[in-house]
Amino acid sequence: MMVMQQFLFMIASDENFYHAIEIDENGVCRSLFWADGRVREMYQNFGDIVVFDVTYRTNTFLLPFAPFTGVNHHGQSTLFGCTLLLDE
């Protein structure tokens, strides 16, 4: 799985990288979540309000993409993490 290779690379280069993968009983990926150390720190500082908005099947994999975003102290949107879901 190409995604897992990328996650392993990220783990090696960022000790605070976090990911979670949900695999069903047939070995099919149902969902992916990832957040690197920088965005996890941003969440610690600015995670009072989190927006979870799903784009509906517009990517190559036809999976809903859901970024977790918030607002920093400058009023700018900031990314806290991302997920691909088999279904909402």
C-alpha positions in Angstrom: 0.0 0.0 0.0 1.6 3.2 -1.2 -0.1 5.3 1.5 1.5 3.1 4.2 4.9 3.6 2.7 4.3 7.4 2.9 3.1 7.1 6.5 6.3 5.1 7.4 8.4 7.8 5.8 6.6 10.5 7.8 7.0 8.6 11.0 10.8 8.4 10.4 11.0 12.1 9.7 8.5 13.4 12.3 8.3 11.7 15.7 4.9 13.4 16.4 3.3 12.2 13.2 0.0 10.3 13.9 -2.0 8.1 11.6 -4.9 5.6 12.0 -6.0 3.1 9.4 -9.3 1.2 9.6 -9.3 -2.1 7.6 -12.4 -4.2 7.1 -12.7 -8.0 7.4 -11.8 -8.3 3.6 -8.6 -6.3 4.0 -10.1 -3.2 2.3 -9.2 0.2 3.7 -12.3 1.8 5.2 -10.7 5.0 6.4 -7.4 6.9 6.9 -6.6 9.7 9.3 -3.3 11.5 9.5 -1.8 14.6 11.3 1.8 15.6 11.4 3.6 17.1 14.4 3.1 20.7 13.3 -0.7 20.5 12.9 -1.0 18.5 16.1 0.8 21.4 17.9 -1.6 23.9 16.1 -4.5 21.9 17.5 -3.1 22.1 21.0 -2.9 25.9 20.7 -6.0 26.7 18.6 -8.3 23.7 19.0 -11.1 25.5 20.7 -13.2 25.3 17.6 -12.9 22.5 15.1 -14.7 22.4 11.8 -15.2 19.0 10.1 -16.4 19.4 6.6 -16.7 16.6 4.1 -16.2 16.9 0.3 -18.2 14.3 -1.3 -16.3 11.8 -3.4 -14.4 14.3 -5.5 -10.9 12.7 -5.3 -9.3 9.9 -7.4 -10.4 7.2 -4.9 -14.1 8.4 -4.8 -13.8 8.6 -1.0 -15.2 11.5 1.1 -12.3 13.7 2.1 -12.6 15.5 5.5 -10.1 18.1 6.7 -10.3 19.1 10.3 -9.7 22.9 10.4 -9.8 25.7 12.9 -8.9 29.3 13.3 -5.6 30.6 14.7 -4.9 33.8 16.7 -4.6 35.8 13.4 -8.0 34.8 12.3 -6.6 32.5 9.6 -7.8 29.0 8.9 -5.4 26.3 10.0 -5.4 22.5 9.3 -5.5 20.1 12.2 -5.7 16.8 10.4 -7.2 15.0 7.4 -9.2 11.9 6.8 -10.5 9.8 3.9 -13.6 7.8 4.7 -15.3 5.0 3.0 -18.6 6.5 3.9 -19.8 9.4 6.0 
